[in-house]
């Protein structure tokens, strides 16, 4: 990080006090930091404090009211190696998503030539609101890195998701970004090729407001994507609807909704990948027809929905796999677990399958932990104890690397 130019944007959030620690960490690591504040941010932390910590005058207005000198957002956009908005309020995220440039921070963002990251911070209901989530997805599709909010006690005294990530974690994330960028430019570090990972559920819509789906949160698939990127893979993550965000810059995310969309997105990238892990909980059936308007109970009465099978993504792609491509899947079972997993392994011509059971406490959908058995096509059975999904993901990626002789 030594010698890097970092623009740190601060918005109006109580979490602004954390950014003082973050700026100090950047400066201590040898980076040059320019702080840009929104007018409301100055209500939470003073420019003097941040100027002292960054060793640069803070920029907030378009021009200096004392002498009329202009602060150039264009120059900041070309000077920076990265821009980080932390905390990023719901208002600023919305303005970034829709190109509203009504303060110095936003004009700097719109002029930025370097990669941009945001660390959202707001109350849990604001964070969960569909408008905020859609703005985050839109920014992510445009290449903005999202440093996901944490859970805990909020300024409102409510407990939930919306806390800005801790400064030390954000610093580590940015250090990883610079290291990954340097390794890519120098051609150093492990480069294991592309890896396709599917994650999350699919939603098969019945009408505009109802769908067939499942309880998958995407946590296991996203943990796999992070572990794979850390191991040196270039990850193509195809994700169904989820509130999760990716952290590692080596992950390219494609968001989909239905099984058909997931198949098409996976089919596009699979030929360029050395391996694929099918972790998504894809709906097995989809309605034959989708109503264009909400179906009313009072007018419809008893309701029957005719379903047809969705595409079996692993089987379809497996039929077109190239020599040397490795394929892995997941089996979430409720009974006769080993029998069903081994049958799935054979039917889909996978190289290995990861079995977990809903009968194991702490495993399956929604949990932060998992308990798995890796079953290889060669008869290997590797059981693991209950671990965090991050640790489970590293175990799976290590097994994949061994299978690929990496």
C-alpha positions in Angstrom: 0.0 0.0 0.0 3.0 2.3 0.2 2.8 5.2 -2.2 -0.8 4.4 -3.2 -3.3 7.2 -3.6 -6.6 6.7 -1.9 -9.6 8.9 -2.0 -11.7 8.3 1.1 -15.3 9.5 0.9 -17.3 10.1 4.1 -21.0 10.5 4.2 -23.5 11.5 6.9 -23.6 8.5 9.2 -22.8 7.9 12.8 -20.2 5.4 11.6 -18.1 8.3 10.3 -16.1 8.1 13.5 -14.7 4.7 12.5 -13.2 6.3 9.3 -10.8 8.2 11.5 -9.2 4.9 12.5 -9.3 3.7 8.9 -7.5 6.8 7.6 -4.9 6.4 10.2 -4.3 2.8 9.2 -3.9 3.8 5.5 -1.4 6.5 6.3 0.5 4.3 8.7 0.8 1.7 5.8 2.4 4.4 3.6 -0.6 5.4 1.5 -1.4 9.0 0.6 -5.0 9.8 1.6 -7.3 12.5 0.4 -10.6 12.8 2.3 -13.7 14.0 0.6 -16.7 14.7 2.9 -20.4 15.4 2.2 -21.8 18.5 4.0 -23.8 16.2 6.4 -20.7 14.2 7.2 -19.2 17.2 8.9 -22.0 17.0 11.5 -20.6 13.7 12.7 -16.8 14.2 12.5 -14.8 17.4 12.0 -12.7 18.1 8.9 -9.9 19.2 11.3 -9.7 15.7 12.8 -9.5 14.1 9.4 -7.0 16.7 8.0 -4.7 16.0 10.9 -4.9 12.2 10.4 -4.6 12.3 6.6 -2.0 15.1 6.6 -4.0 16.7 3.8 -6.7 19.4 3.9 -10.2 17.9 3.6 -12.2 18.6 0.5 -15.9 19.2 0.9 -17.1 22.2 -1.1 -16.6 22.8 -4.8 -14.5 25.9 -4.0 -12.8 27.5 -1.1 -15.0 30.3 0.3 -12.0 32.2 1.6 -10.2 32.7 -1.7 -12.5 31.3 -4.3 -10.0 28.5 -5.4 -11.7 25.6 -7.1 -11.4 22.0 -5.9 -11.1 19.8 -9.0 -13.1 16.6 -8.8 -11.6 15.7 -12.2 -8.0 15.9 -10.9 -9.0 13.7 -7.9 -10.5 11.2 -10.4 -7.2 10.8 -12.2 -4.9 11.1 -9.1 -6.5 8.2 -7.2 -5.5 4.5 -7.3 -8.8 3.7 -5.6 -11.8 5.4 -4.1 -13.4 4.1 -1.0 -16.7 5.6 0.4 -16.9 4.6 4.0 -19.4 5.0 5.5 -21.8 5.0 2.5 -25.2 6.2 3.5 -28.5 5.0 1.8 -28.8 8.5 0.3 -25.4 8.6 -1.2 -25.7 5.0 -2.5 -28.9 6.0 -4.3 -27.3 9.1 -5.8 -24.3 7.1 -6.9 -26.6 4.5 -8.6 -28.6 7.2 -10.4 -25.9 9.7 -11.3 -27.0 12.6 -9.1 -24.0 14.9 -8.6 -25.1 17.4 -6.0 -22.0 17.5 -3.8 -18.2 17.2 -4.1 -18.1 13.5 -3.2 -20.6 12.5 -5.9 -18.9 14.5 -8.6 -15.6 12.9 -7.6 -17.2 9.5 -7.9 -18.6 10.2 -11.3 -15.2 11.5 -12.5 -13.3 8.5 -10.9 -11.0 6.6 -13.3 -9.9 4.2 -10.5 -11.8 1.3 -9.0 -14.5 2.3 -6.4 -15.5 0.5 -3.2 -18.4 1.3 -0.8 -18.9 0.3 2.8 -22.6 0.8 3.5 -23.8 2.0 6.9 -27.4 2.6 8.0 -30.2 1.3 10.1 -31.4 -2.3 9.5 -34.8 -1.3 7.8 -33.0 1.1 5.5 -30.4 -1.5 4.6 -33.1 -4.1 3.9 -35.3 -1.8 1.9 -35.8 -3.0 -1.7 -34.6 0.4 -3.0 -31.3 0.2 -1.1 -30.7 -3.4 -2.2 -31.5 -2.6 -5.8 -29.1 0.3 -5.7 -26.4 -1.9 -4.3 -27.0 -4.5 -7.0 -26.9 -1.8 -9.7 -23.6 -0.4 -8.4 -22.2 -3.9 -8.2 -23.2 -4.6 -11.8 -21.3 -1.5 -12.8 -18.2 -2.7 -11.1 -18.3 -1.0 -7.7 -17.0 -3.2 -4.9 -19.3 -3.7 -2.0 -17.8 -4.2 1.4 -20.7 -5.9 3.1 -22.3 -4.5 6.2 -22.1 -6.4 9.4 -24.7 -7.4 12.0 -25.0 -6.0 15.5 -26.4 -3.2 17.7 -27.1 -0.1 15.6 -27.3 3.6 16.6 -31.1 3.2 16.9 -30.5 0.5 19.6 -32.1 -2.1 17.2 -30.0 -5.2 16.4 -29.5 -6.3 12.8 -27.6 -5.8 9.6 -26.4 -2.4 8.7 -23.3 -1.7 10.7 -20.3 -0.5 8.7 -17.6 -3.1 8.6 -14.9 -2.5 11.2 -11.9 -0.4 10.0 -9.4 -3.2 10.4 -11.5 -5.5 8.1 -11.9 -2.7 5.5 -8.2 -2.0 5.6 -7.5 -5.8 5.1 -9.9 -5.8 2.2 -8.2 -2.9 0.5 -4.7 -4.4 1.2 -6.0 -7.6 -0.5 -7.2 -5.5 -3.5 -3.8 -3.8 -3.9 -1.9 -7.1 -3.5 -4.2 -8.9 -6.1 -3.8 -6.0 -8.5 0.0 -6.0 -8.1 0.2 -9.8 -8.6 -1.9 -9.6 -11.8 0.3 -6.8 -13.3 3.5 -8.6 -12.4 2.3 -12.0 -13.4 3.3 -13.3 -10.0 1.4 -15.3 -7.4 -0.8 -18.3 -8.0 -2.9 -18.2 -11.2 -5.1 -21.2 -11.2 -7.4 -20.2 -14.1 -11.1 -19.6 -14.1 -13.5 -21.4 -11.8 -17.3 -21.3 -12.2 -19.4 -21.3 -9.0 -23.2 -21.1 -8.9 -24.8 -20.0 -5.6 -28.0 -19.1 -3.9 -31.6 -20.0 -4.8 -33.6 -19.5 -8.0 -37.0 -17.9 -8.0 -39.6 -19.3 -10.5 -42.3 -16.7 -10.8 -46.0 -17.7 -10.7 -47.3 -14.2 -11.0 -45.5 -10.8 -10.5 -45.5 -11.2 -6.7 -45.3 -15.0 -6.1 -42.6 -17.5 -6.9 -41.5 -21.1 -6.2 -38.1 -21.0 -4.4 -36.3 -22.4 -1.4 -34.5 -21.3 1.8 -31.0 -21.0 0.3 -29.2 -17.8 1.4 -26.1 -18.3 -0.8 -23.7 -18.3 2.1 -22.0 -21.5 1.2 -21.5 -20.5 -2.5 -20.2 -17.0 -1.6 -17.8 -18.5 0.9 -16.6 -20.8 -1.8 -16.1 -17.9 -4.2 -14.0 -16.0 -1.6 -11.9 -19.0 -0.8 -11.3 -19.8 -4.4 -10.3 -16.2 -5.2 -7.9 -16.2 -2.2 -6.4 -19.4 -3.6 -5.6 -17.7 -6.9 -8.6 -18.7 -9.1 -10.4 -16.1 -11.3 -13.9 -16.7 -10.1 -17.1 -16.5 -12.2 -19.8 -16.4 -9.6 -23.4 -16.9 -11.0 -25.8 -16.0 -8.1 -29.5 -16.3 -7.6 -31.4 -13.7 -5.5 -29.4 -13.0 -2.3 -28.5 -10.1 -0.1 -24.9 -11.1 0.1 -22.0 -9.2 -1.4 -18.6 -10.3 -2.7 -15.4 -8.9 -1.2 -12.4 -10.2 -3.3 -11.6 -8.3 -6.4 -10.9 -11.6 -8.2 -14.6 -12.5 -8.2 -16.8 -11.5 -11.2 -20.4 -11.8 -10.2 -23.4 -12.3 -12.5 -26.9 -11.9 -10.9 -29.8 -14.0 -12.1 -33.3 -14.9 -10.9 -34.6 -18.0 -12.6 -33.1 -21.5 -13.3 -33.2 -20.7 -17.0 -31.2 -17.5 -16.5 -28.7 -19.3 -14.3 -28.2 -22.0 -17.0 -27.7 -19.3 -19.7 -25.2 -17.4 -17.6 -23.3 -20.5 -16.6 -23.3 -21.8 -20.1 -21.7 -18.6 -21.4 -18.6 -18.8 -19.1 -18.2 -22.6 -18.6 -16.2 -23.2 -21.8 -13.4 -20.9 -20.5 -13.3 -22.4 -17.0 -11.0 -25.2 -15.7 -13.5 -26.3 -13.2 -17.1 -25.7 -11.9 -18.7 -26.1 -8.5 -22.5 -26.2 -8.7 -23.5 -25.0 -5.3 -26.8 -23.2 -6.1 -30.1 -24.6 -4.8 -31.8 -24.5 -8.2 -35.6 -25.0 -8.2 -36.4 -28.3 -9.8 -39.7 -27.1 -11.3 -41.1 -23.9 -12.8 -44.6 -22.9 -13.7 -45.6 -23.7 -17.3 -47.1 -20.2 -17.5 -46.6 -17.0 -15.5 -49.5 -14.7 -15.0 -49.0 -11.1 -16.0 -51.1 -9.8 -13.2 -51.4 -10.7 -9.5 -53.8 -13.7 -9.2 -56.6 -12.9 -6.8 -57.8 -15.4 -4.3 -61.3 -14.1 -4.3 -61.6 -14.5 -8.1 -59.7 -17.7 -8.5 -60.8 -19.9 -5.7 -59.1 -23.3 -5.7 -55.9 -23.0 -7.7 -53.8 -25.6 -9.5 -50.4 -24.8 -10.9 -49.0 -26.9 -13.7 -45.2 -27.3 -13.4 -42.5 -28.5 -15.7 -38.9 -29.5 -14.8 -36.2 -26.9 -15.0 -32.9 -27.6 -16.8 -30.5 -29.7 -14.9 -27.6 -27.3 -15.1 -24.8 -29.7 -14.1 -26.0 -32.4 -16.4 -26.5 -30.0 -19.4 -23.0 -28.5 -19.0 -21.5 -31.9 -18.2 -22.6 -33.1 -21.6 -20.5 -30.4 -23.2 -17.5 -30.5 -20.9 -14.1 -30.5 -22.4 -11.3 -32.9 -21.6 -9.7 -32.0 -18.2 -12.6 -29.9 -16.9 -13.5 -30.7 -13.3 -17.1 -30.6 -12.1 -18.4 -30.7 -8.5 -21.8 -30.5 -7.0 -23.6 -30.4 -3.7 -26.2 -32.8 -2.2 -28.4 -31.5 0.6 -30.3 -34.5 1.8 -32.8 -35.4 4.5 -32.7 -39.2 4.5 -30.5 -42.0 3.1 -27.9 -39.2 2.6 -24.9 -41.2 1.4 -27.1 -43.3 -1.0 -28.7 -40.2 -2.6 -25.4 -38.3 -2.8 -23.5 -41.2 -4.5 -26.4 -41.6 -6.9 -26.3 -37.9 -7.8 -22.5 -38.1 -8.2 -22.9 -40.9 -10.8 -26.0 -39.5 -12.6 -24.4 -36.1 -13.2 -20.9 -37.5 -14.0 -19.3 -35.3 -11.3 -15.7 -35.6 -10.2 -16.8 -35.1 -6.6 -19.8 -34.1 -4.6 -20.2 -32.4 -1.2 -22.9 -34.0 1.0 -24.6 -32.2 3.9 -27.7 -33.3 5.8 -30.5 -31.2 7.3 -30.5 -33.8 10.1 -27.1 -32.4 11.3 -27.6 -29.4 13.6 -26.0 -26.3 12.3 -25.8 -27.5 8.7 -27.8 -26.5 5.6 -29.7 -23.4 4.6 -29.2 -20.2 6.5 -26.6 -21.3 9.0 -23.1 -19.8 9.2 -21.8 -23.3 9.8 -21.9 -26.5 7.9 -21.0 -30.2 8.3 -20.0 -32.0 5.1 -18.6 -35.1 3.6 -16.6 -34.8 0.3 -17.3 -37.9 -1.9 -15.0 -38.5 -4.8 -15.7 -40.4 -8.0 -12.8 -42.7 -7.0 -14.6 -43.8 -3.8 -13.0 -41.2 -1.5 -15.1 -40.2 1.5 -13.8 -37.3 3.5 -16.0 -36.4 6.5 -15.4 -33.1 8.3 -16.8 -31.9 11.6 -19.1 -28.9 12.0 -17.1 -25.7 10.9 -17.8 -22.2 9.7 -18.8 -22.1 6.1 -15.6 -20.1 5.4 -13.5 -23.0 6.8 -15.7 -25.6 4.9 -15.1 -23.6 1.7 -11.3 -23.7 2.2 -11.5 -27.5 2.7 -13.4 -27.9 -0.6 -11.0 -25.6 -2.5 -8.0 -27.5 -1.2 -9.6 -30.8 -2.3 -10.3 -29.3 -5.8 -6.7 -28.0 -6.1 -5.4 -31.5 -5.2 -7.7 -33.0 -7.8 -6.4 -30.5 -10.4 -2.7 -31.2 -9.4 -2.3 -27.5 -8.4 
